[in-house]
Amino acid sequence: MSKWAYNKGLQEIGPGAYAYLQPDGSWGWNNAGLITDGDQSLLVDTLFGLKLTGEMLATMADAIPAAQNINILVNTHNDADHIFGNQLVKGAHILASKAAADEFLNVTPEDYRKIFGNWQELGAGAHYIHENCALTVEDAAGVVVTLPHETFLKEKRLKVGDKDVILTAVGPAHSSGDVLVHSVQDRVVYTGDLLFNQSFPVLWEGSIEGWIAACDHILSLDVDVVMPGHGPIAEKSNIVEFRDFMVRFRAETRARFDAGLSIMDAALEISELPDLPDWDLPERIIGAVNFLYRRYGSPEATGNFLEIYGLFDRFLDKRAKRAAADHSACGHSH
């Protein structure tokens, strides 16, 4: 059992290092981080829009004097829930990897506004987003994508007061430009979406091999606390579990691709493995199967993110029906 509470808001996870948590960690409910020393501060990621980011910045400023003027903002990658509040961090020097910065405009606030405004006409994927997304149509209307001021290729070393902070670009993994933020003296690493703690990962771009290698890099660091992009505060044992899942998932998916199973059938079979982790959002499994099938050359696979979202409810419905059929076939009540 974790020693850290999974409650909304700010927790100190090192001397002057903080986590800002947003349970339940599902679609768009990401975490952020704060590193301080003296009057200096570094923010790790913003949140999914202006309302959530504004609440977070006010909470930080009320609790920590150094957070009243953020000096540096690091975006761990280009997903909207980690960058759509950048415009509110006034005066901060914004850093990201070159690969992430190149993709900041891949999905824009206008894209979300179109989905929110036309979800009833845009099919199952838009319906799923409408029902599950943390961003609201009103909040999307105010977002202006704010790009990094500085980028780097592999590594960037910073000082926050007297603290050493190392930024390491380890993508492509979850995305093209994932960055780890290692606060050395605090013995804390902020992973962005390289760790979805207690939920299945979003794997539909990047590289599963790169993701496994990124887990190895995290395990090589001298840290006690692992701060995930989504979910509860973690430690290295959670990275081991997550890495083991990724290695196994890749093998299970490849075996079903080679056997000629469809994306849906492969995802359903994998989701029913008896020793699979009991994590949230199992529908993400079909998105990840689709990604690997696409890489393996399957003409069935799609790269369109709305079509990927459109698989989720169908997957959950089929999974529920299979479970009900198995229950009925056992011949007795429970």
RALIN-V95066 format. One record per backbone hydrogen bond with DSSP energy under -1.0 kcal/mol. NH is the residue of the N-H (numbers start at 1). CO is the residue of the C=O. E is the energy in kcal/mol with one decimal. If there is no record, write none. Layout:
# RALIN-V95066
NH	CO	E
NH	CO	E
This chain:
# RALIN-V95066
9	21	-2.2
11	19	-2.5
13	17	-2.5
14	17	-1.4
16	14	-1.4
17	14	-1.7
18	34	-3.1
19	11	-2.9
20	32	-2.9
21	9	-2.7
25	22	-1.7
29	26	-2.0
30	28	-1.4
31	229	-2.9
32	20	-2.1
33	44	-1.8
34	18	-1.9
35	42	-2.8
36	16	-2.8
37	40	-2.0
40	37	-2.0
42	35	-2.5
43	72	-3.0
44	33	-3.0
45	74	-2.4
46	82	-1.9
49	47	-2.2
53	49	-1.4
54	50	-2.7
55	51	-2.1
56	52	-2.1
57	53	-2.8
58	54	-2.1
59	55	-2.2
60	56	-2.6
61	57	-2.5
62	58	-2.2
63	59	-1.5
64	60	-2.6
67	64	-1.8
68	65	-1.8
72	41	-1.5
73	93	-2.3
74	43	-2.9
75	95	-2.6
82	79	-2.1
83	80	-1.1
84	80	-2.3
86	83	-1.9
88	85	-1.8
89	86	-1.8
90	88	-1.8
92	89	-1.5
93	71	-2.6
95	73	-3.0
96	150	-1.4
98	152	-2.7
101	97	-2.6
102	98	-1.9
103	100	-1.8
104	101	-1.3
106	103	-1.7
112	108	-1.5
113	109	-2.5
114	110	-2.2
115	111	-1.9
116	112	-3.2
117	113	-2.3
118	114	-1.4
121	118	-1.6
122	118	-1.1
127	123	-1.9
128	124	-2.3
129	125	-2.2
130	126	-2.7
131	127	-2.0
132	128	-1.6
133	129	-2.4
134	27	-1.2
140	136	-2.5
141	137	-1.2
142	139	-1.3
149	94	-1.8
150	94	-1.8
156	167	-2.3
158	165	-3.1
160	163	-2.0
163	160	-2.1
165	158	-2.3
166	182	-2.4
167	156	-3.2
168	180	-2.1
169	154	-3.0
170	178	-2.3
171	178	-1.2
173	175	-2.8
179	76	-1.7
180	168	-2.6
181	190	-2.4
182	166	-2.7
183	188	-2.4
184	164	-2.1
184	182	-1.0
187	183	-1.0
187	184	-1.1
188	183	-1.7
189	225	-2.0
190	181	-3.0
191	227	-2.6
194	191	-1.5
195	192	-1.1
197	230	-2.4
200	280	-2.5
207	173	-2.0
211	207	-1.9
212	208	-2.3
213	209	-2.3
214	210	-2.1
215	211	-2.1
216	212	-1.9
217	213	-2.1
218	214	-2.4
219	215	-2.4
220	216	-1.1
221	218	-1.3
223	221	-1.6
224	187	-2.8
225	187	-2.0
226	234	-2.5
227	189	-3.1
229	192	-1.9
229	195	-1.2
230	195	-1.1
234	226	-2.5
238	235	-1.3
239	235	-1.0
240	236	-2.2
241	237	-2.1
242	238	-2.4
243	239	-3.1
244	240	-2.6
245	241	-2.0
246	242	-2.2
247	243	-2.4
248	244	-2.3
249	245	-3.4
250	246	-2.2
251	247	-1.7
252	248	-2.9
253	249	-2.5
254	250	-2.3
255	251	-2.2
256	252	-1.5
257	253	-2.4
258	254	-2.7
259	255	-1.2
260	257	-1.5
261	256	-2.3
266	262	-2.6
267	263	-2.5
268	264	-2.5
269	265	-2.4
270	266	-2.5
271	267	-2.4
272	268	-1.0
273	270	-1.5
276	273	-1.7
279	277	-1.7
280	198	-2.2
284	281	-1.8
285	282	-2.1
288	284	-2.0
289	285	-2.6
290	286	-2.5
291	287	-1.8
292	288	-2.2
293	289	-2.9
294	290	-2.5
295	291	-2.0
296	292	-2.1
297	294	-1.1
298	293	-2.8
308	304	-2.0
309	305	-2.3
310	306	-1.7
311	308	-1.6
312	309	-1.3
315	311	-2.4
316	312	-2.7
317	313	-2.4
318	314	-2.4
319	315	-2.6
320	316	-2.2
321	317	-2.1
322	318	-2.3
323	319	-2.2
324	320	-2.3
325	321	-2.3
326	322	-2.4
327	323	-2.1
328	324	-2.3
329	325	-2.2
331	328	-1.3
